[in-house]
Amino acid sequence: MLHGTEHETGGARQHDGLQVHLDQLDIPRPVIQYDVDDYTLAGMESATKLTEQIFKVAGIEMQEQVTGSGNKTYKGKKSYKGKKYTFWGSGHLIGTHIMGDDPHNSVVDSYQQTHDHENLFMAGCGSHPTSGTANPTLTMAALTFRTLDKILEKLKN
């Protein structure tokens, strides 16, 4: 629920000075603003230096930009120590509803059942606090099957 002063602005609404974007049903939708910090940029710098060294030894010419991938996700550019770095949104959104035993610092339990609502399960990668691999699909599938078993058990009771 939005609180505060709101007024219509043709397809979007102003809420306390911030623009709220609406979906096709006139329901506010999230607007995600993504940025990278210096720690992440330092990682990009290190990865780029290592890649350049490997490519040099292998006789591969370093390319500044990958083309033809058809990637339509968000692309950002950021400068760090005088060099520009490009980054893309990976599409692996994780950590949006952390799993844990304590309702004070987590949203769901190990069955991905919310602490606050007994009949609400949030299956998916959002319960991962971090990712050990670039593609969390198998972990997500395993957790989803585990969650499904718990839902079916609750329905039987």
Secondary structure, 3 states (H helix, E strand, C coil): CCCCCEEECCCEEEECCEEEEECCCCCECCCCCCCCCHHHHHHHHHHHHHHHHHHHHHCCCCCCCCCCCCCCCCEEEEEECCEEEEEECCCCCCCCCCECCCCCCCCECCCCEECCCCCCECCCHHHCCCCCCCCCHHHHHHHHHHHHHHHHHHHHC
